[in-house]
Amino acid sequence: MLLWGTSRLTLMKKEIEGNELSYSRSGSHDLWPSTSNYVLQVVSSKNSESPLVYLYFLDSCGGTYPEVISSAQVEWFQHQSAEINPDSSVPELIFWHIPSKAYEEVAPKSGIDKPCVGSINKESVAAQDAELGIMKILEARPSVKVSS
């Protein structure tokens, strides 16, 4: 059972150890308080040597920590992507929980007419506290197809 006050590292450890279907990973301790920055490579069942896509997961923090993709995470992404996908030939998808400042500009300002799951029509965007460079890096990288 998880109790109030459980540390971020403990929560991540419990997720990794207690959920056999989870692909979550702990990230570099250099990116603290962000604990779960990692990359997953998706390959074909017919050819495991050739990646189909890279999935990057960035921890946008929250709770008692600032909700932000930090400058250190931006550098980490640049290093990782240059190392594993230097020519940008493999598509890359980037995920994080708390929307970027850029999303505030493109998010619907009023309700969506089509059926929607969730609370999109009931609350405004709660974006990150700051934009520290990740969006510029992603925009400039041709292999990035989606970011959250």
Phi, psi and omega in degrees: 000138178262134181247159175306135180096000177295133184291158179301319180294320178294317178301317180294317180299316179296322178297313183292314183282329188262000183228097186295341178268356182279139174255009180303149179222150170282146180256190180297136176291344178291346183258014180306140011274001177289120189250344187231068175254119183201169180235136172245137177258127177258128181235162177284146176292343180269338182210093184283356179274342185246110181292142175268324182197152172251132177251118179256134178241122181244134181272111182270015173060224187112189185069239180270003180250154178302140178273095187199150165269112189285166175300323178296322177292323176300313178297319178300313179299314179302315180295311182299312183293323178292327181285315186265343182217059190298329181261009180056031183277343180254132178301148180232135176241134185240130182237139167208160189280309187272124185302149177286166175302325181300328181293331177302325183285330184253351180293148177302137180272341178225183184301154176263132184289328184281154177303141184215139176271138178107198187246028184302330181271358186249347183214156178274172180291131175254084186283170177301161182291333183203164174246112187249025171117347185296321183294320178297319179296316181294319179299326184278347184263112186296337182279347179284120182256327183213142168224153182258000000 
